[in-house]
Amino acid sequence: MPGGVVNAARWTNNKIKNLGKLQGAIFSAGLAINDNGYIVGESVFTYGPPFVSHGFLWNGSVMKDLGTLPGGTTSMANAINSYGVIVGQSNGLLTAEHWHAVQWNASGKIRDLGLLKGGTYSVAFGINNSGAVVGYGNIATNAPHASIWTAAKGMQDLNSLIPQNSGWTLINANAINNVGQITGYGSIRGHNHAFVLTPVN
């Protein structure tokens, strides 16, 4: 962009479209797109301090500000499913200035998805069409652990759902598909490696 301004963009049939940015913002980035062509991402207002940004939804013609948790200054939209449900992270008055994983429903209402046991922050990176959400957060030792959230069971440590003798510490979950397979990275034998988890039932 002229003048060094960076805006979110979309490429279709080798043609690029400038998606713009939220009013008053200085930077925007598209982070995910769904099957309907809806795009989500982040629009930054100031690098601060304090850093101020809001997640956005671009619906094909208009960029909508998704806002933050009540009293928050930052949010980011990282993924969107085919039903228009969006996940990412936000801070707020009740998060002690930490990020919490959040979900925006198809009407744009924000929901705090909570933390892993003993943790202080969480982030959501992926959502499938069943509404399962993956990401990561810290635990009581402050170590980052991969996470999964479902409406039925809330926020769970993915390390508690794999065999105890696997040798893995799952650090981050980046994406989940519609059959429930999850990909991310973790540590095994002292080295970080990509993983894919496949449900056993």
N, C-alpha and C positions, 0 to 999 in steps of 0.2 A: 504493500500500500504506500501511497505518497507520504512523505514526511516521516517515514518510519513507523506509522501506525500499523498494528497487527490486528486483523479481524478474523473471526471464524469464517470458513469457506466450505463450499460443497462442489465436488466435481461430478458432473453427469455427462456421459458421452464425450469425455475429454474437454468439456466446457466448464469453466470455473464460475461460481456465483459467490459474491460477497454477501455474507449473512449479516454484516454490521455488528453492532454491539448495543448493550443496554444504554439508555440515555444517561449521560454523565460519565460513562466508563471510558477507560483509556486502552483497554486490551480485551479481546475475547478469543476463546478457543473452543472449537467443537470437539467433543470427546467421544461421542457415540451416536449411532443412527439406528433406527428400527426399520422393520419391513415396510412401514408406511412412509418412510422418508423423513420422519420427525427426528430432529437433532437436538442433543442436549450438550451442555458444557458449562463454561465459567466465563463471567465477565468481571474484570477487575476495575475497581474505581480508584484505588490508591494503594501503593505499596507501603505506605505509612512511614513510621508506625502511627496508628495501628493499620495493619493490612485489612482492606475492605474489598470483598468480592461477593457476587451473588451467582448462583446457578441460574441457567436459563433453559427454556424450551423454545425451539424454532419449529413452527408447525407447517412450514411450507411457504408462509408469507409474512408472518409476524414473529418477532422475538419477544417472548414473555419472561418477565422477571419472576423467578420462583421464590424469592425471598429467603428467609432464614427461620430457624427456631425463634420463639419469642425473645426479643432483646439481643439477638445475635448480630454480628457484623460480617461474618463470612459464611458462605456456603458454596458447594460445588456439586454439579450433577454429572455423574460418571457413567450411567447406563440407563437404558430405557427398553422396556419390553414391547411386544406387539400390541398390548392393550393400553399403552401410554403411561404405565406406572414407571416412575423414575426413582433411582436411588443415588446416593452420594453421601455428603457429610455437611454438617453445619455446627457452629457453636451457638450458644444462647445463654440467657441468664442462669439457667439451671445446670449448665455444663462446666462451670468453673473455668470458662474460657477454653476448654478442650473441645476438639471435634467429637461429635457423636455421629454414628451412622444414621442416616435418615431415609425416609421414603416419602415421595410425593405421589398421591393417588391420581387417577386420571382427571380429577377435578382440580388438582393443584394443591390439595391440603397436605401439609407436612406432618410427619410422624417421627418421633424419636424412637429408634430401634434398640437403644440401650447399649449395654457393655457386657464384655465377658466378666466372669466372676473375679472380683478383686481389681478390675481394670479401671482406668480413668479416661481412655479415649477409644474410639472405634471409627472405622471407615468402611463404606460399602462400595464395591467396584463392579458387581455384576448382579443381574436379576434375570430369571427365566419367566416363561409365560405362566408357570404355576405360582409365581410370587416368591420363590425361594431366593434369598439374597446372600451373596458371599462377599467377603472382604477380610479385614483383619482388625485386631485390637490388642491392647496389652493385657497381661494378667497381673496377679499380685506382685510378682517378681519384677515387673516392668518389661518382661520379655514379650515380643510381638508373636501372636499366634493367629493362624488362619481361623476364620469364623464362618458360620452359616446361621442365618435367621430364617425362621418360618413362622407363620401366624400361629401354628399349633404348638410349637415348642420354644419360641423366642430365640434369643441369641445363644448359640452353642459353640464351644471350642471344637474345631474339626479334629484336633488331636485326640479328643475323647471318643471319636467315632471310628477310629481305625484300630487295628490290632495293637495291643500294648507292646508287643515285641517286634514291631516293624522296623525299629531303628530310626524312624523318621521323626523330625520335629517340623510340622507344617507351619510355615511362617506367614504366608499370604495367599489368599485365594482371589484370583483375578476375574474368573468368568465361570458361568454355569449354563449348560445347555438345557434343552427341553426334556431330555431323558434323565437329567439330574447329574450328569458328569461334570466334575469340577476340575479346573486347572489352575495352577499357581506355582509357587516355589517353596522349597523347604530345605532343611539340612539333614544330611545323612552321612555318617562316617566323617564328620567335620567339614563337609563341603556342601555348598548350595547347589541344588538340582531342581529342574522343573518336575512337576508331578501331574498326573491325572488320576482322579478318584472316580470309580464307577460304583453306583449303588449295588448292593448285593441282594436287595429285595424291593 
